[in-house]
Amino acid sequence: MKILNVHEMNEAIKNAPARFIEEAEQTYRNEIQNVADHILDRDHTMPIILISGPSGSAKTTTALRLGTLLENAGKVVHPVSMDNYFRPIGDPGNEVDEDGRVDLESPKRLDMDLLNEQLEMMWECKEVEMPSFDFKNQTRQKGRTLKRNDGEFVILEGIHALNPEITGSIGSHATTVYVSVRTRLKNDESDLLHPSKVRLMRRIVRDKLFRGRDITGTLDFYKWVQKGEQRFIMPHKDKAMFDIDTFIAYEPAVYKPFILKELLSVKNSYPDYDQFLDLEEFLTEIDGMERDKVPLNSLVREFVGGSKYEY
């Protein structure tokens, strides 16, 4: 288990911010490069790459960064988002929770048969007519055509990418990657902040800036996300050949200006706020950092915006 002391983080941000940022980014780069090197050594036998991880784990950026490394090595990469295989919200195949709502974390939210079939076709270098999911209208429509040639790669990312119900036999001969936050923050009282709370920081910021969801909406959804992770994601993480810690050492400092005031504004009104007191306490101790200092290719940009990548 990796641990980062908040005091040490604050000192690094204060005294040598550029070096601290570069070292944090290099640590993440090294982990992705390790996966890329493995893939390039086996390009003709393992052309399918599956990237899984819980909500807020930076799966998308990891997939994009990995694809860039492979392209820089002269390879053709086809990115595929599992989200495009969602069933329409009214599809009877969707699983519902105990409150009768569609369980957005369930693998049954996906058209498993279609995805399984099309992964096999990609493996066999057959032309695939992929779907595209319209989130605004919650409908699925015709998407792009994909034709993988020999020596080219397909990168599929999504929370269920390691679930054999989803990937079928492809998962047994694909490069499998699990990404999440592994590092824990420690404060001066030696309290530890669970990595899931760093992922919650990411979701709060992203929801606030890009999804029109206020902090209460994100906090409301937190328990369902946690429940879904335990049921549907964690049981399959041991199928990963590689485990990438996506924690970026300076990222909590960037999120602080977006989150702390929001938390404090609902402190006395939000039910069960006690479960988020640790988040408040750590953010209070952390020194803030301006978003402008974040590199344009950083995974932090997936959550605060301004990335060189399109999401």
C-alpha positions as protocol buffer text, in pm:
chain_id: "A"
residue {
  index: 1
  type: MET
  ca { x: 0 y: 0 z: 0 }
}
residue {
  index: 2
  type: LYS
  ca { x: 139 y: 338 z: -104 }
}
residue {
  index: 3
  type: ILE
  ca { x: 98 y: 631 z: 135 }
}
residue {
  index: 4
  type: LEU
  ca { x: 149 y: 1002 z: 70 }
}
residue {
  index: 5
  type: ASN
  ca { x: 177 y: 1238 z: 366 }
}
residue {
  index: 6
  type: VAL
  ca { x: -28 y: 1556 z: 324 }
}
residue {
  index: 7
  type: HIS
  ca { x: 242 y: 1765 z: 491 }
}
residue {
  index: 8
  type: GLU
  ca { x: 503 y: 1637 z: 247 }
}
residue {
  index: 9
  type: MET
  ca { x: 268 y: 1709 z: -44 }
}
residue {
  index: 10
  type: ASN
  ca { x: 210 y: 2065 z: 76 }
}
residue {
  index: 11
  type: GLU
  ca { x: 584 y: 2123 z: 115 }
}
residue {
  index: 12
  type: ALA
  ca { x: 655 y: 1994 z: -234 }
}
residue {
  index: 13
  type: ILE
  ca { x: 382 y: 2211 z: -385 }
}
residue {
  index: 14
  type: LYS
  ca { x: 513 y: 2515 z: -201 }
}
residue {
  index: 15
  type: ASN
  ca { x: 887 y: 2471 z: -261 }
}
residue {
  index: 16
  type: ALA
  ca { x: 922 y: 2284 z: -591 }
}
residue {
  index: 17
  type: PRO
  ca { x: 584 y: 2257 z: -765 }
}
residue {
  index: 18
  type: ALA
  ca { x: 716 y: 2200 z: -1119 }
}
residue {
  index: 19
  type: ARG
  ca { x: 941 y: 1915 z: -1009 }
}
residue {
  index: 20
  type: PHE
  ca { x: 667 y: 1762 z: -794 }
}
residue {
  index: 21
  type: ILE
  ca { x: 422 y: 1768 z: -1083 }
}
residue {
  index: 22
  type: GLU
  ca { x: 673 y: 1618 z: -1325 }
}
residue {
  index: 23
  type: GLU
  ca { x: 769 y: 1339 z: -1086 }
}
residue {
  index: 24
  type: ALA
  ca { x: 404 y: 1254 z: -1026 }
}
residue {
  index: 25
  type: GLU
  ca { x: 330 y: 1245 z: -1398 }
}
residue {
  index: 26
  type: GLN
  ca { x: 642 y: 1036 z: -1467 }
}
residue {
  index: 27
  type: THR
  ca { x: 534 y: 772 z: -1216 }
}
residue {
  index: 28
  type: TYR
  ca { x: 206 y: 728 z: -1403 }
}
residue {
  index: 29
  type: ARG
  ca { x: 381 y: 734 z: -1742 }
}
residue {
  index: 30
  type: ASN
  ca { x: 615 y: 456 z: -1633 }
}
residue {
  index: 31
  type: GLU
  ca { x: 325 y: 230 z: -1541 }
}
residue {
  index: 32
  type: ILE
  ca { x: 159 y: 278 z: -1879 }
}
residue {
  index: 33
  type: GLN
  ca { x: 490 y: 231 z: -2062 }
}
residue {
  index: 34
  type: ASN
  ca { x: 535 y: -101 z: -1886 }
}
residue {
  index: 35
  type: VAL
  ca { x: 202 y: -221 z: -2025 }
}
residue {
  index: 36
  type: ALA
  ca { x: 283 y: -88 z: -2372 }
}
residue {
  index: 37
  type: ASP
  ca { x: 617 y: -271 z: -2379 }
}
residue {
  index: 38
  type: HIS
  ca { x: 445 y: -596 z: -2289 }
}
residue {
  index: 39
  type: ILE
  ca { x: 183 y: -548 z: -2561 }
}
residue {
  index: 40
  type: LEU
  ca { x: 440 y: -466 z: -2829 }
}
residue {
  index: 41
  type: ASP
  ca { x: 629 y: -786 z: -2747 }
}
residue {
  index: 42
  type: ARG
  ca { x: 312 y: -986 z: -2818 }
}
residue {
  index: 43
  type: ASP
  ca { x: 136 y: -780 z: -3082 }
}
residue {
  index: 44
  type: HIS
  ca { x: 32 y: -1068 z: -3309 }
}
residue {
  index: 45
  type: THR
  ca { x: -95 y: -1296 z: -3033 }
}
residue {
  index: 46
  type: MET
  ca { x: -276 y: -1046 z: -2807 }
}
residue {
  index: 47
  type: PRO
  ca { x: -427 y: -770 z: -3022 }
}
residue {
  index: 48
  type: ILE
  ca { x: -722 y: -704 z: -2789 }
}
residue {
  index: 49
  type: ILE
  ca { x: -661 y: -487 z: -2481 }
}
residue {
  index: 50
  type: LEU
  ca { x: -922 y: -472 z: -2204 }
}
residue {
  index: 51
  type: ILE
  ca { x: -908 y: -188 z: -1950 }
}
residue {
  index: 52
  type: SER
  ca { x: -1134 y: -199 z: -1645 }
}
residue {
  index: 53
  type: GLY
  ca { x: -1167 y: -7 z: -1322 }
}
residue {
  index: 54
  type: PRO
  ca { x: -1428 y: 155 z: -1098 }
}
residue {
  index: 55
  type: SER
  ca { x: -1592 y: 490 z: -1154 }
}
residue {
  index: 56
  type: GLY
  ca { x: -1347 y: 780 z: -1140 }
}
residue {
  index: 57
  type: SER
  ca { x: -1043 y: 560 z: -1195 }
}
residue {
  index: 58
  type: ALA
  ca { x: -931 y: 737 z: -1516 }
}
residue {
  index: 59
  type: LYS
  ca { x: -990 y: 440 z: -1746 }
}
residue {
  index: 60
  type: THR
  ca { x: -1045 y: 668 z: -2045 }
}
residue {
  index: 61
  type: THR
  ca { x: -724 y: 864 z: -2007 }
}
residue {
  index: 62
  type: THR
  ca { x: -527 y: 546 z: -1944 }
}
residue {
  index: 63
  type: ALA
  ca { x: -670 y: 394 z: -2262 }
}
residue {
  index: 64
  type: LEU
  ca { x: -588 y: 709 z: -2461 }
}
residue {
  index: 65
  type: ARG
  ca { x: -235 y: 736 z: -2323 }
}
residue {
  index: 66
  type: LEU
  ca { x: -170 y: 367 z: -2388 }
}
residue {
  index: 67
  type: GLY
  ca { x: -302 y: 405 z: -2741 }
}
residue {
  index: 68
  type: THR
  ca { x: -69 y: 700 z: -2799 }
}
residue {
  index: 69
  type: LEU
  ca { x: 233 y: 495 z: -2691 }
}
residue {
  index: 70
  type: LEU
  ca { x: 138 y: 215 z: -2928 }
}
residue {
  index: 71
  type: GLU
  ca { x: 80 y: 460 z: -3213 }
}
residue {
  index: 72
  type: ASN
  ca { x: 418 y: 619 z: -3145 }
}
residue {
  index: 73
  type: ALA
  ca { x: 563 y: 272 z: -3195 }
}
residue {
  index: 74
  type: GLY
  ca { x: 406 y: 260 z: -3541 }
}
residue {
  index: 75
  type: LYS
  ca { x: 93 y: 63 z: -3456 }
}
residue {
  index: 76
  type: VAL
  ca { x: -268 y: 126 z: -3555 }
}
residue {
  index: 77
  type: VAL
  ca { x: -505 y: 141 z: -3257 }
}
residue {
  index: 78
  type: HIS
  ca { x: -885 y: 122 z: -3258 }
}
residue {
  index: 79
  type: PRO
  ca { x: -1038 y: 263 z: -2936 }
}
residue {
  index: 80
  type: VAL
  ca { x: -1376 y: 119 z: -2836 }
}
residue {
  index: 81
  type: SER
  ca { x: -1592 y: 251 z: -2552 }
}
residue {
  index: 82
  type: MET
  ca { x: -1807 y: -5 z: -2375 }
}
residue {
  index: 83
  type: ASP
  ca { x: -2061 y: 272 z: -2311 }
}
residue {
  index: 84
  type: ASN
  ca { x: -2181 y: 248 z: -2670 }
}
residue {
  index: 85
  type: TYR
  ca { x: -2319 y: -99 z: -2593 }
}
residue {
  index: 86
  type: PHE
  ca { x: -2558 y: 27 z: -2326 }
}
residue {
  index: 87
  type: ARG
  ca { x: -2918 y: -86 z: -2355 }
}
residue {
  index: 88
  type: PRO
  ca { x: -3181 y: 190 z: -2385 }
}
residue {
  index: 89
  type: ILE
  ca { x: -3303 y: 286 z: -2037 }
}
residue {
  index: 90
  type: GLY
  ca { x: -3643 y: 128 z: -2102 }
}
residue {
  index: 91
  type: ASP
  ca { x: -3507 y: -205 z: -2227 }
}
residue {
  index: 92
  type: PRO
  ca { x: -3665 y: -495 z: -2031 }
}
residue {
  index: 93
  type: GLY
  ca { x: -3322 y: -661 z: -2017 }
}
residue {
  index: 94
  type: ASN
  ca { x: -3198 y: -398 z: -1770 }
}
residue {
  index: 95
  type: GLU
  ca { x: -3158 y: -501 z: -1406 }
}
residue {
  index: 96
  type: VAL
  ca { x: -3342 y: -295 z: -1146 }
}
residue {
  index: 97
  type: ASP
  ca { x: -3239 y: -232 z: -785 }
}
residue {
  index: 98
  type: GLU
  ca { x: -3447 y: -272 z: -470 }
}
residue {
  index: 99
  type: ASP
  ca { x: -3606 y: 70 z: -533 }
}
residue {
  index: 100
  type: GLY
  ca { x: -3718 y: -30 z: -881 }
}
residue {
  index: 101
  type: ARG
  ca { x: -3465 y: 192 z: -1059 }
}
residue {
  index: 102
  type: VAL
  ca { x: -3246 y: 72 z: -1343 }
}
residue {
  index: 103
  type: ASP
  ca { x: -2915 y: -38 z: -1190 }
}
residue {
  index: 104
  type: LEU
  ca { x: -2665 y: 171 z: -1385 }
}
residue {
  index: 105
  type: GLU
  ca { x: -2371 y: -28 z: -1243 }
}
residue {
  index: 106
  type: SER
  ca { x: -2498 y: -371 z: -1346 }
}
residue {
  index: 107
  type: PRO
  ca { x: -2336 y: -555 z: -1639 }
}
residue {
  index: 108
  type: LYS
  ca { x: -2691 y: -621 z: -1762 }
}
residue {
  index: 109
  type: ARG
  ca { x: -2699 y: -252 z: -1853 }
}
residue {
  index: 110
  type: LEU
  ca { x: -2493 y: -368 z: -2152 }
}
residue {
  index: 111
  type: ASP
  ca { x: -2602 y: -567 z: -2454 }
}
residue {
  index: 112
  type: MET
  ca { x: -2366 y: -850 z: -2360 }
}
residue {
  index: 113
  type: ASP
  ca { x: -2451 y: -1074 z: -2652 }
}
residue {
  index: 114
  type: LEU
  ca { x: -2379 y: -804 z: -2909 }
}
residue {
  index: 115
  type: LEU
  ca { x: -2054 y: -694 z: -2744 }
}
residue {
  index: 116
  type: ASN
  ca { x: -1934 y: -1053 z: -2709 }
}
residue {
  index: 117
  type: GLU
  ca { x: -2013 y: -1124 z: -3073 }
}
residue {
  index: 118
  type: GLN
  ca { x: -1843 y: -810 z: -3200 }
}
residue {
  index: 119
  type: LEU
  ca { x: -1529 y: -867 z: -2991 }
}
residue {
  index: 120
  type: GLU
  ca { x: -1495 y: -1207 z: -3155 }
}
residue {
  index: 121
  type: MET
  ca { x: -1535 y: -1042 z: -3496 }
}
residue {
  index: 122
  type: MET
  ca { x: -1268 y: -784 z: -3412 }
}
residue {
  index: 123
  type: TRP
  ca { x: -1035 y: -1063 z: -3304 }
}
residue {
  index: 124
  type: GLU
  ca { x: -1099 y: -1241 z: -3635 }
}
residue {
  index: 125
  type: CYS
  ca { x: -1039 y: -919 z: -3835 }
}
residue {
  index: 126
  type: LYS
  ca { x: -1398 y: -909 z: -3959 }
}
residue {
  index: 127
  type: GLU
  ca { x: -1581 y: -584 z: -4031 }
}
residue {
  index: 128
  type: VAL
  ca { x: -1801 y: -469 z: -3745 }
}
residue {
  index: 129
  type: GLU
  ca { x: -2094 y: -225 z: -3754 }
}
residue {
  index: 130
  type: MET
  ca { x: -2062 y: -77 z: -3408 }
}
residue {
  index: 131
  type: PRO
  ca { x: -2348 y: 86 z: -3216 }
}
residue {
  index: 132
  type: SER
  ca { x: -2342 y: 438 z: -3073 }
}
residue {
  index: 133
  type: PHE
  ca { x: -2527 y: 533 z: -2756 }
}
residue {
  index: 134
  type: ASP
  ca { x: -2708 y: 865 z: -2731 }
}
residue {
  index: 135
  type: PHE
  ca { x: -2693 y: 953 z: -2362 }
}
residue {
  index: 136
  type: LYS
  ca { x: -2921 y: 1253 z: -2393 }
}
residue {
  index: 137
  type: ASN
  ca { x: -3207 y: 1050 z: -2536 }
}
residue {
  index: 138
  type: GLN
  ca { x: -3100 y: 718 z: -2383 }
}
residue {
  index: 139
  type: THR
  ca { x: -3120 y: 543 z: -2719 }
}
residue {
  index: 140
  type: ARG
  ca { x: -2881 y: 334 z: -2924 }
}
residue {
  index: 141
  type: GLN
  ca { x: -2820 y: 403 z: -3289 }
}
residue {
  index: 142
  type: LYS
  ca { x: -2587 y: 300 z: -3569 }
}
residue {
  index: 143
  type: GLY
  ca { x: -2225 y: 394 z: -3509 }
}
residue {
  index: 144
  type: ARG
  ca { x: -1902 y: 364 z: -3701 }
}
residue {
  index: 145
  type: THR
  ca { x: -1762 y: 71 z: -3892 }
}
residue {
  index: 146
  type: LEU
  ca { x: -1450 y: -93 z: -3750 }
}
residue {
  index: 147
  type: LYS
  ca { x: -1218 y: -327 z: -3938 }
}
residue {
  index: 148
  type: ARG
  ca { x: -909 y: -444 z: -3755 }
}
residue {
  index: 149
  type: ASN
  ca { x: -626 y: -567 z: -3975 }
}
residue {
  index: 150
  type: ASP
  ca { x: -360 y: -810 z: -3867 }
}
residue {
  index: 151
  type: GLY
  ca { x: -107 y: -638 z: -3641 }
}
residue {
  index: 152
  type: GLU
  ca { x: -352 y: -367 z: -3531 }
}
residue {
  index: 153
  type: PHE
  ca { x: -495 y: -327 z: -3181 }
}
residue {
  index: 154
  type: VAL
  ca { x: -837 y: -278 z: -3025 }
}
residue {
  index: 155
  type: ILE
  ca { x: -853 y: -111 z: -2684 }
}
residue {
  index: 156
  type: LEU
  ca { x: -1184 y: -164 z: -2505 }
}
residue {
  index: 157
  type: GLU
  ca { x: -1237 y: 30 z: -2181 }
}
residue {
  index: 158
  type: GLY
  ca { x: -1525 y: 12 z: -1939 }
}
residue {
  index: 159
  type: ILE
  ca { x: -1609 y: -84 z: -1584 }
}
residue {
  index: 160
  type: HIS
  ca { x: -1702 y: -439 z: -1687 }
}
residue {
  index: 161
  type: ALA
  ca { x: -1416 y: -505 z: -1927 }
}
residue {
  index: 162
  type: LEU
  ca { x: -1276 y: -790 z: -1713 }
}
residue {
  index: 163
  type: ASN
  ca { x: -1611 y: -960 z: -1661 }
}
residue {
  index: 164
  type: PRO
  ca { x: -1618 y: -1287 z: -1861 }
}
residue {
  index: 165
  type: GLU
  ca { x: -1994 y: -1251 z: -1907 }
}
residue {
  index: 166
  type: ILE
  ca { x: -1913 y: -942 z: -2111 }
}
residue {
  index: 167
  type: THR
  ca { x: -1597 y: -1042 z: -2295 }
}
residue {
  index: 168
  type: GLY
  ca { x: -1653 y: -1417 z: -2332 }
}
residue {
  index: 169
  type: SER
  ca { x: -1359 y: -1618 z: -2457 }
}
residue {
  index: 170
  type: ILE
  ca { x: -1175 y: -1303 z: -2571 }
}
residue {
  index: 171
  type: GLY
  ca { x: -1081 y: -1220 z: -2214 }
}
residue {
  index: 172
  type: SER
  ca { x: -867 y: -1533 z: -2185 }
}
residue {
  index: 173
  type: HIS
  ca { x: -633 y: -1423 z: -2464 }
}
residue {
  index: 174
  type: ALA
  ca { x: -636 y: -1044 z: -2426 }
}
residue {
  index: 175
  type: THR
  ca { x: -405 y: -808 z: -2242 }
}
residue {
  index: 176
  type: THR
  ca { x: -605 y: -721 z: -1932 }
}
residue {
  index: 177
  type: VAL
  ca { x: -549 y: -406 z: -1727 }
}
residue {
  index: 178
  type: TYR
  ca { x: -711 y: -290 z: -1405 }
}
residue {
  index: 179
  type: VAL
  ca { x: -680 y: 78 z: -1315 }
}
residue {
  index: 180
  type: SER
  ca { x: -774 y: 251 z: -993 }
}
residue {
  index: 181
  type: VAL
  ca { x: -642 y: 476 z: -718 }
}
residue {
  index: 182
  type: ARG
  ca { x: -423 y: 272 z: -486 }
}
residue {
  index: 183
  type: THR
  ca { x: -239 y: 538 z: -286 }
}
residue {
  index: 184
  type: ARG
  ca { x: -374 y: 655 z: 50 }
}
residue {
  index: 185
  type: LEU
  ca { x: -330 y: 1004 z: 188 }
}
residue {
  index: 186
  type: LYS
  ca { x: -212 y: 1041 z: 550 }
}
residue {
  index: 187
  type: ASN
  ca { x: -256 y: 1353 z: 761 }
}
residue {
  index: 188
  type: ASP
  ca { x: -66 y: 1476 z: 1067 }
}
residue {
  index: 189
  type: GLU
  ca { x: -291 y: 1270 z: 1295 }
}
residue {
  index: 190
  type: SER
  ca { x: -191 y: 958 z: 1096 }
}
residue {
  index: 191
  type: ASP
  ca { x: -545 y: 917 z: 966 }
}
residue {
  index: 192
  type: LEU
  ca { x: -565 y: 757 z: 624 }
}
residue {
  index: 193
  type: LEU
  ca { x: -798 y: 863 z: 344 }
}
residue {
  index: 194
  type: HIS
  ca { x: -931 y: 567 z: 150 }
}
residue {
  index: 195
  type: PRO
  ca { x: -851 y: 572 z: -225 }
}
residue {
  index: 196
  type: SER
  ca { x: -1222 y: 562 z: -305 }
}
residue {
  index: 197
  type: LYS
  ca { x: -1248 y: 914 z: -163 }
}
residue {
  index: 198
  type: VAL
  ca { x: -990 y: 1038 z: -417 }
}
residue {
  index: 199
  type: ARG
  ca { x: -1207 y: 891 z: -690 }
}
residue {
  index: 200
  type: LEU
  ca { x: -1504 y: 1066 z: -529 }
}
residue {
  index: 201
  type: MET
  ca { x: -1312 y: 1395 z: -551 }
}
residue {
  index: 202
  type: ARG
  ca { x: -1270 y: 1333 z: -921 }
}
residue {
  index: 203
  type: ARG
  ca { x: -1640 y: 1263 z: -971 }
}
residue {
  index: 204
  type: ILE
  ca { x: -1750 y: 1568 z: -772 }
}
residue {
  index: 205
  type: VAL
  ca { x: -1534 y: 1794 z: -988 }
}
residue {
  index: 206
  type: ARG
  ca { x: -1633 y: 1631 z: -1317 }
}
residue {
  index: 207
  type: ASP
  ca { x: -2003 y: 1632 z: -1227 }
}
residue {
  index: 208
  type: LYS
  ca { x: -1986 y: 1997 z: -1124 }
}
residue {
  index: 209
  type: LEU
  ca { x: -1798 y: 2119 z: -1432 }
}
residue {
  index: 210
  type: PHE
  ca { x: -1936 y: 1901 z: -1711 }
}
residue {
  index: 211
  type: ARG
  ca { x: -2244 y: 1705 z: -1608 }
}
residue {
  index: 212
  type: GLY
  ca { x: -2463 y: 1969 z: -1448 }
}
residue {
  index: 213
  type: ARG
  ca { x: -2484 y: 1772 z: -1124 }
}
residue {
  index: 214
  type: ASP
  ca { x: -2446 y: 1947 z: -789 }
}
residue {
  index: 215
  type: ILE
  ca { x: -2257 y: 1796 z: -500 }
}
residue {
  index: 216
  type: THR
  ca { x: -2565 y: 1648 z: -336 }
}
residue {
  index: 217
  type: GLY
  ca { x: -2639 y: 1455 z: -654 }
}
residue {
  index: 218
  type: THR
  ca { x: -2287 y: 1314 z: -661 }
}
residue {
  index: 219
  type: LEU
  ca { x: -2297 y: 1223 z: -292 }
}
residue {
  index: 220
  type: ASP
  ca { x: -2637 y: 1059 z: -338 }
}
residue {
  index: 221
  type: PHE
  ca { x: -2499 y: 844 z: -616 }
}
residue {
  index: 222
  type: TYR
  ca { x: -2189 y: 750 z: -417 }
}
residue {
  index: 223
  type: LYS
  ca { x: -2349 y: 465 z: -223 }
}
residue {
  index: 224
  type: TRP
  ca { x: -2484 y: 307 z: -541 }
}
residue {
  index: 225
  type: VAL
  ca { x: -2146 y: 334 z: -709 }
}
residue {
  index: 226
  type: GLN
  ca { x: -1979 y: 171 z: -408 }
}
residue {
  index: 227
  type: LYS
  ca { x: -2233 y: -107 z: -402 }
}
residue {
  index: 228
  type: GLY
  ca { x: -2191 y: -171 z: -774 }
}
residue {
  index: 229
  type: GLU
  ca { x: -1813 y: -184 z: -742 }
}
residue {
  index: 230
  type: GLN
  ca { x: -1833 y: -451 z: -474 }
}
residue {
  index: 231
  type: ARG
  ca { x: -2084 y: -660 z: -668 }
}
residue {
  index: 232
  type: PHE
  ca { x: -1969 y: -626 z: -1025 }
}
residue {
  index: 233
  type: ILE
  ca { x: -1612 y: -493 z: -1052 }
}
residue {
  index: 234
  type: MET
  ca { x: -1398 y: -606 z: -759 }
}
residue {
  index: 235
  type: PRO
  ca { x: -1472 y: -979 z: -809 }
}
residue {
  index: 236
  type: HIS
  ca { x: -1299 y: -962 z: -1148 }
}
residue {
  index: 237
  type: LYS
  ca { x: -996 y: -744 z: -1081 }
}
residue {
  index: 238
  type: ASP
  ca { x: -777 y: -1051 z: -1017 }
}
residue {
  index: 239
  type: LYS
  ca { x: -815 y: -1134 z: -1386 }
}
residue {
  index: 240
  type: ALA
  ca { x: -594 y: -837 z: -1473 }
}
residue {
  index: 241
  type: MET
  ca { x: -240 y: -897 z: -1591 }
}
residue {
  index: 242
  type: PHE
  ca { x: -150 y: -540 z: -1498 }
}
residue {
  index: 243
  type: ASP
  ca { x: -266 y: -317 z: -1213 }
}
residue {
  index: 244
  type: ILE
  ca { x: -209 y: 58 z: -1262 }
}
residue {
  index: 245
  type: ASP
  ca { x: -229 y: 304 z: -975 }
}
residue {
  index: 246
  type: THR
  ca { x: -374 y: 617 z: -1136 }
}
residue {
  index: 247
  type: PHE
  ca { x: -318 y: 841 z: -835 }
}
residue {
  index: 248
  type: ILE
  ca { x: -137 y: 1161 z: -929 }
}
residue {
  index: 249
  type: ALA
  ca { x: 42 y: 1296 z: -621 }
}
residue {
  index: 250
  type: TYR
  ca { x: -66 y: 1659 z: -662 }
}
residue {
  index: 251
  type: GLU
  ca { x: -424 y: 1603 z: -781 }
}
residue {
  index: 252
  type: PRO
  ca { x: -604 y: 1657 z: -446 }
}
residue {
  index: 253
  type: ALA
  ca { x: -454 y: 2006 z: -435 }
}
residue {
  index: 254
  type: VAL
  ca { x: -608 y: 2083 z: -775 }
}
residue {
  index: 255
  type: TYR
  ca { x: -949 y: 1953 z: -672 }
}
residue {
  index: 256
  type: LYS
  ca { x: -963 y: 2143 z: -342 }
}
residue {
  index: 257
  type: PRO
  ca { x: -1083 y: 2479 z: -485 }
}
residue {
  index: 258
  type: PHE
  ca { x: -1369 y: 2302 z: -663 }
}
residue {
  index: 259
  type: ILE
  ca { x: -1484 y: 2084 z: -374 }
}
residue {
  index: 260
  type: LEU
  ca { x: -1427 y: 2218 z: -23 }
}
residue {
  index: 261
  type: LYS
  ca { x: -1673 y: 2508 z: -32 }
}
residue {
  index: 262
  type: GLU
  ca { x: -1931 y: 2277 z: -190 }
}
residue {
  index: 263
  type: LEU
  ca { x: -1889 y: 2026 z: 91 }
}
residue {
  index: 264
  type: LEU
  ca { x: -1913 y: 2289 z: 361 }
}
residue {
  index: 265
  type: SER
  ca { x: -2229 y: 2431 z: 204 }
}
residue {
  index: 266
  type: VAL
  ca { x: -2416 y: 2105 z: 263 }
}
residue {
  index: 267
  type: LYS
  ca { x: -2247 y: 2003 z: 588 }
}
residue {
  index: 268
  type: ASN
  ca { x: -2544 y: 2088 z: 807 }
}
residue {
  index: 269
  type: SER
  ca { x: -2816 y: 1974 z: 569 }
}
residue {
  index: 270
  type: TYR
  ca { x: -2697 y: 1660 z: 394 }
}
residue {
  index: 271
  type: PRO
  ca { x: -2812 y: 1333 z: 556 }
}
residue {
  index: 272
  type: ASP
  ca { x: -2527 y: 1105 z: 666 }
}
residue {
  index: 273
  type: TYR
  ca { x: -2270 y: 1376 z: 604 }
}
residue {
  index: 274
  type: ASP
  ca { x: -2051 y: 1204 z: 864 }
}
residue {
  index: 275
  type: GLN
  ca { x: -1933 y: 955 z: 603 }
}
residue {
  index: 276
  type: PHE
  ca { x: -1771 y: 1246 z: 416 }
}
residue {
  index: 277
  type: LEU
  ca { x: -1612 y: 1419 z: 715 }
}
residue {
  index: 278
  type: ASP
  ca { x: -1278 y: 1260 z: 634 }
}
residue {
  index: 279
  type: LEU
  ca { x: -1289 y: 1413 z: 288 }
}
residue {
  index: 280
  type: GLU
  ca { x: -1362 y: 1755 z: 437 }
}
residue {
  index: 281
  type: GLU
  ca { x: -1082 y: 1724 z: 693 }
}
residue {
  index: 282
  type: PHE
  ca { x: -820 y: 1621 z: 441 }
}
residue {
  index: 283
  type: LEU
  ca { x: -916 y: 1891 z: 192 }
}
residue {
  index: 284
  type: THR
  ca { x: -894 y: 2147 z: 472 }
}
residue {
  index: 285
  type: GLU
  ca { x: -534 y: 2042 z: 543 }
}
residue {
  index: 286
  type: ILE
  ca { x: -430 y: 2032 z: 178 }
}
residue {
  index: 287
  type: ASP
  ca { x: -295 y: 2347 z: 14 }
}
residue {
  index: 288
  type: GLY
  ca { x: -473 y: 2430 z: -310 }
}
residue {
  index: 289
  type: MET
  ca { x: -313 y: 2442 z: -653 }
}
residue {
  index: 290
  type: GLU
  ca { x: -424 y: 2629 z: -966 }
}
residue {
  index: 291
  type: ARG
  ca { x: -566 y: 2425 z: -1252 }
}
residue {
  index: 292
  type: ASP
  ca { x: -337 y: 2607 z: -1498 }
}
residue {
  index: 293
  type: LYS
  ca { x: -36 y: 2417 z: -1365 }
}
residue {
  index: 294
  type: VAL
  ca { x: -177 y: 2081 z: -1472 }
}
residue {
  index: 295
  type: PRO
  ca { x: -14 y: 1945 z: -1793 }
}
residue {
  index: 296
  type: LEU
  ca { x: -253 y: 1923 z: -2088 }
}
residue {
  index: 297
  type: ASN
  ca { x: -205 y: 1547 z: -2122 }
}
residue {
  index: 298
  type: SER
  ca { x: -246 y: 1474 z: -1751 }
}
residue {
  index: 299
  type: LEU
  ca { x: -521 y: 1239 z: -1641 }
}
residue {
  index: 300
  type: VAL
  ca { x: -623 y: 1514 z: -1398 }
}
residue {
  index: 301
  type: ARG
  ca { x: -752 y: 1699 z: -1704 }
}
residue {
  index: 302
  type: GLU
  ca { x: -1011 y: 1423 z: -1753 }
}
residue {
  index: 303
  type: PHE
  ca { x: -1183 y: 1569 z: -1448 }
}
residue {
  index: 304
  type: VAL
  ca { x: -1098 y: 1941 z: -1449 }
}
residue {
  index: 305
  type: GLY
  ca { x: -1110 y: 1997 z: -1826 }
}
residue {
  index: 306
  type: GLY
  ca { x: -873 y: 2150 z: -2078 }
}
residue {
  index: 307
  type: SER
  ca { x: -720 y: 1820 z: -2188 }
}
residue {
  index: 308
  type: LYS
  ca { x: -542 y: 1764 z: -2517 }
}
residue {
  index: 309
  type: TYR
  ca { x: -759 y: 1453 z: -2549 }
}
residue {
  index: 310
  type: GLU
  ca { x: -1125 y: 1441 z: -2642 }
}
residue {
  index: 311
  type: TYR
  ca { x: -1352 y: 1258 z: -2399 }
}
